[in-house]
Amino acid sequence: MRRRWACTEQAVQFLARLSRECGLRLRSDALLYGLIGLYTLGGVSLLSLTGTADLISYQLYFEKWPQIFGIVMPVMVIAIDISVLTLRFDRRRPLAYRRTFSARRIASLLSGLMLMIGLMVFQGTFTSIKNALPALEGGFQYDRIQADIDAWMSFGVDPWRWLHAVAGYDMIRTIVEFNYNVAWFVVCFGAVFFVSTSPLADGIRQRYIVLFLFVWVMCGNVLAGMFLSAGPVFYGAVTGDHARFAALTAFLAPSEWLSSAAHYQSYLWSLYEQGKSGFAGGISAFPSVHVGLITLNAYFLAERSRGLGIAGFIYVGFIQLSSVYLGWHYAIDGYVSFMVVTLAYFSASAWRRAHFVLARRSDAAVAGDCAV
């Protein structure tokens, strides 16, 4: 009886700690939920007022997002935790289990999953707005000038030609496609899932998520809408000049596997022609969200260690080259994204340092007053 009572008391204490930890984390995420809410309200209002509400895409994310981030990734995290505990610990394994599955760790996972639901709504708003951009902006008006700037910066030659001259082989294309369309997704959304759900990321959680939201909104909605372009593979369809990028599209066409660039590009253009919304749909090239998000990750990796930072920026370069190689973007799309994210990152870092200094001065002043 005493043992049962002790177990019950421990369970009650654990639940109390779990509830307290969850409450603290949800309150600390209030800014993030506020930003997501304002963005969603603004996006829905914009689409409703402009007659493009039929392109709202939330249902697509409600179907797929919970499967990925509510089941697959949490199961992977728990499996990894158990595997690490089993392989690395022996005598101290019970202590390691208690720490790994502590109230703080479980609260971090639960509050992180709540935040991922918020991000699901955010992505639905983003895709809805992106789908509506061609209608809102009167079509793709900037492909010619962006392609010409690209060629001017590359000594009078479209930059994809330089890349295909040295790497225009089917095997290389398949590797690049897998990295760009599959590995990039795992890296970027795996990173945001880790930051959202792991207590190890508490020190960067809010700053990272705010900048994550910023990249999508500024690069994928604001700048994309101001300078709307379709990208090299769609250049002929939106300008009537099919010859300029004909060799590029011909190189991509034979690749028909589901994660190929040609397959996904055909999917996006089909949605655009039919005026329909789709999961991860919408066409806009300038600037590159792919490059923007991986640049953000590289800066945060550099905070962790110099080696990780170097690896991160090498990967940024690979994604930049891949975006041009596969015809998704003009080279300037990646250059601009890199500059925008760099400016945002260092601005956020400067604000964080200034806030820390002011907080220390305030604490010192209060301590001085108390001493008097």
N, C-alpha and C positions, 0 to 999 in steps of 0.2 A: 504493500500500500504506500509506504513512504517513497519507494523508488518511483512508483507511478505518479505520485504527487510531485516529486522533484522534476520528473520529465515534463509534466504539464506546466509547472512553473517556468521551466526553461523555455518551453515553447511560447508561453505568453510573453516572456521577456524578449524573446527573439522577434516575435511579431510586433511588439511595441517599438523595438529598435528599428525594425524594417519600415514601419509606418512613419517614424520620425525621419529616417533617412530619405524616404521617398518624398515626404513633404518638403524637406530642405532642398532637394534637387529640383522638384517641380517649381518651387518659388524662384530658385536661381535661374531657371529657364524661362521665366516670365517674359523677359525681353525678346527672346527668340520666338515664342508663341505670338507675341504682339506684332513683331515684324511680319511673320507669316500671315497673320490675320489681316493686317493692313494691306499687304500685297494681294491677298486673295480677294478682299473686298474691292480694291481698286481694279483688279483684273476682270472680275465679274461685271462690275459697273461699266467698264470700258466696252466689253463685248456686248452687253445689253444695249448700251446707248448707240452703238455703231451698227447694230443689226447683224452681228456675227455670233450671236449666242449659240447658234447651232454647232459651232466648232468647239464648245466646251468639252473637255476630255477627262473629267474626273473619273467616270465609270471605268475607263481603261486602266487607271492606276489602282482603283479599288479592287479590280480583279487580279492583277498580277503582283503588285507591290507586297501585299501581306504574305504571299507565298514565299517570296524571296527573303524579305526582311523580318517576317514574323515567324517563319518556320525554318527555312534552310539555314540562314546565318546564325540564329540562336543555337540550333542543333550543332552546327559546326563549332561554335565557341565552346559549348559545354563539352563536346567530344575532345577538343584540343586541350581544355583544362584538365579533364580526366586523364588523358594520355600523358600530359606533362607530369602530373602528380604520380602516375603509376611508374613512369620511367625514371624520374629524377629523385624520388623520395623513397625511403625504405622505413627506417625506424621512426622518422618524424612525420610519416605520412598522415596520421590522424590530425596532427596540428595543421599540416598543410591543407588538408581537406576543410577544416573549420575556417581557415583564413580565406580560402578560395571561395567557399560558399557562405561567407559571412553576410550579415545583414547589409553591410555597406556595399558588398559586391552585388548582391541580388537587387538591392535598391537601384544601383547604378544601371543594371541591365533593364529593370522594369521601367525606370524613368527614361532610359534611352530608347526603349521600344515605343514609349509614348511620343517622344520627340520624332522618331521615324514616321509615326502616323502623321505628325504635323508636316514633315518633309514630303510625305506622299501627297498631301493636299497642295503643298507648294509646287511640286513637280507637275501636278495636274493643271494648276494655274499657268505655270510657265509654258507648257505645251499648248494650252488653249490660246494664249496670246501669240505664240510663235505661229500656230496654224493660221491665225487671222492677219498676220503682218502683210502678206501680199495684197489682201483686200483693203486693208487700212492705208497702205502706202501707194496703191495704184500700180502694183506690179514690181518687178525687179529692174530697177533703173540704174544700178551702179556697176554692173558687171563689166561693161566695156572700159570704164575709167580705171577700175581696180585691176583688171587684167593688163591694161597698158602701163600702169604704175609698176606692176610686178615685172613686166618685161624690161622696163627702163632700169629698174634696180638690178636686174640680172644681165646687164650688158646687151640689151636688145633681144634677148631670147626668153621665151616663157620658161620659168624655172623648172617645170616638170620635165622638160626636154633634157636638161642637164642630168637629172636623176635617172631618167630612163636610159640615157646613153651608157651609164655605168652599172645600172641595176635593173634593166628591163627584161627580167626573166620570170617565168611562171612560178618557179619555186620561191623566189624572193617575194613575189607579189602575194603568194599564199601566206607566207610568214608575216608579212607586214599587215595583211588583212586580219589575221587572227589577233595580232597584237592590238591593232587599232580598234577593232570592233568587239573583241571579247576581253582581252587582258586589261585594256584601259578601263573598261567598266568594272572589272573585279578590283583593280587598284583604287580607283576613285571612290566607288561606293563602298568598298570594303573599308577604306580609310574613314569615311564619314560614319559608318556603322561603328567602327572601333572607337572613334572620338565620342560618339553619342552614348555608348554603352559601357565603356571601360573606365574604372576609377583611375587607371594609370594616365588617362588623358585629361584629368580634372584641371590641370594647370593651363591648358590651351582650349578647353571645350568651347566656351562662349566665343572667344575670339575667332577660332577656326570656323565655327558654324556661321557666324555673322559674315565672314569673308566668303564662305562657300555660297551663301545666299547672294552676296554681292556679285560674284562672278556670273551666276546665272542671269540675274536681273540686268546688270549693266552691259555685259557682253552679249547675252542671248536675247534680250528684249530691247533695251534702250538704244544701244549703238547699232544693233542689227536693224531696228526699225528706222533709224536715221539714215543709214547707208545700205539699204536692203539689196543684197545680191544673192544669186542662186549658187554660184560656184562653177568651176571649170567644166564638170561633167554635164551641167545643165546650160552651159553657155550658149550652145547652138539653139536650144529650145526657146531661150528668153531673148536672144538678140537676132536670130535668123542667120548668124554666121556659123554654119556647121563645120566649116573646114578647119578653123583655128585649133580646135581641140579634138578633131576626128581621130587622130592617131592615139590619143590618150584613151578615149572611150573604146576604141577598137582593142586596145591592149587589155582593158579591164573586162570586156564583154565575155570572154570564154570562161571566166571563173563563175561557176553557177552554184557553189555550195552555199548553205544558208547564211553563213557569216561573211560572205564575200561582199566587197564594196558594190559590185554591179547589182547583186540581189537586193541589197538594202536601198541603193539609189533608185532602182526600179520601183520598189515599194513606196518610197517617198513621193516620187513623181506621179504614181498612180493615185495616191491620196490627194495630191494637189490638183490633178486634172478633174477628179470626181468631186472636189470640194468637200472632202470628208476629213475627219480627225482620226488619228491612230496613235497607238502607243509609241512614245518617242518620235512622234511625227513632226512635221513642219520643216520648211526649207529656208535656211539663211546661212550664208557663208561668213560674212564679216561681222564681228571678229570671231575667232575660233574659241568656242567653249572648251573643246578638247584640250587645247594648249593652255587655256586659262586655268582650268582645274588642276592639271598636272603641274603647272608652275606653282600654284598655291601649295600643293603637297611638297614640292621640292624645297620651298622656303621653310616649311615647318620641319622637314627632315633635317635641314641645315641647323635648326635650333637644337636638335638632338645630338648631332655629331657632324664633324666636317666630312667624314667619309660618306655618310648617308646623304649629305647635301650634294656632294659631287655626283654620286650615283643618281640622285633625283634630277639634277640638271642635265645630265647626259640623257636621261629618259625624256626630258622635255625636248631636247634637240631631236631625238628619234621620232617623237610624236609630231613635231613640227615638219620634219622631212616627210613623214608618212602621210600627213594631211595633204601635202602637195603631190606626192607620188601617186596617191589614190584618187586624185582629182576632186577631193572634197572642198579644198580651200585654195585660194591664192596665197602666196607666201606672206603677203602683208597682213593677212587675217591673223596669222600666228604672231607676227611682230607686234601688232597693236595689242593683242591679248596679253602678251608678255609684259608690255609696258604698263598697261592698265592695272594688271594684278600686282606688279612690282610697286607701283605708286600706292595702291590700296594697302598692301601689306606693310610698307614702311610707314605710311600714315597711321595705320592702326597701332603699330609698334611704338611710334612716337607718342601717340595719345596715351597708350598704356603706361609708358615711362613717366609722362607728365602727371598722370593721375596718381601713380605710385608716390612720386615726390611730394605732391600736394597732400596726400593722405598722411605721409610721414611728418610733414611740417605741422599738419593739424593735430596729430597725436602728440607731437612735441609741445605744441602750444598749450594743449589741454593739460599735459603733465606738468608744465611750468606753472599754470594757474593753480593746479591742485597743491603744488609744493608751497606756493605763497600762502 
